Amino acid sequence: MNFGLYGKYPFNLGAVTIFPLFGAEVQWYISSDTDWRTASWLPGYSYKDSDLSALWVKFGVGSDFSVSGKVFLRVSLLYGFRLYNSLEEDLANYADKNDYSESIFSSGPDLKFAVGFRFL
């Protein structure tokens, strides 16, 4: 499950509004079939499902296209960088202690389409 909070600064160009976006999104890992307390591939470590949750920092651009007086179409393109979760930090530290390198960097784009309704 994901929850995000974004800020925007709109530039009204008539029927189209363009805006830069910046924000953060939490990716909550709620449950899995894996028993992380007994994962044998990383000895000496124990995890809960929630330890796999991660924070994304995202930025990008969006646009609203007016369809009628109060209805609009929104398109947004964001690019995000995911910070390490507890498991990934421990895995990277474990790799360093055992003389091999482990990189777990994650990033990627989001393209979103939405229909909106203006109340005011």
ZIGI-V226028 format. One record per backbone hydrogen bond with DSSP energy under -1.0 kcal/mol. NH is the residue of the N-H (numbers start at 1). CO is the residue of the C=O. If there is no record, write none. Layout:
# ZIGI-V226028
nh->NH co->CO
nh->NH co->CO
This chain:
# ZIGI-V226028
nh->3 co->26
nh->5 co->24
nh->7 co->22
nh->9 co->20
nh->11 co->18
nh->13 co->16
nh->17 co->64
nh->18 co->11
nh->19 co->62
nh->21 co->60
nh->22 co->7
nh->23 co->58
nh->24 co->5
nh->25 co->56
nh->26 co->3
nh->27 co->54
nh->28 co->1
nh->36 co->34
nh->38 co->35
nh->45 co->42
nh->51 co->48
nh->52 co->49
nh->53 co->50
nh->54 co->27
nh->56 co->25
nh->57 co->81
nh->58 co->23
nh->59 co->79
nh->60 co->21
nh->61 co->77
nh->62 co->19
nh->63 co->75
nh->64 co->17
nh->65 co->73
nh->66 co->15
nh->67 co->71
nh->68 co->71
nh->72 co->116
nh->73 co->65
nh->74 co->114
nh->75 co->63
nh->76 co->112
nh->77 co->61
nh->78 co->110
nh->79 co->59
nh->80 co->108
nh->81 co->57
nh->82 co->106
nh->83 co->55
nh->86 co->51
nh->89 co->85
nh->90 co->86
nh->91 co->87
nh->92 co->88
nh->93 co->89
nh->94 co->90
nh->95 co->91
nh->96 co->92
nh->97 co->93
nh->98 co->94
nh->99 co->96
nh->100 co->95
nh->108 co->80
nh->110 co->78
nh->112 co->76
nh->114 co->74
nh->116 co->72
nh->118 co->70
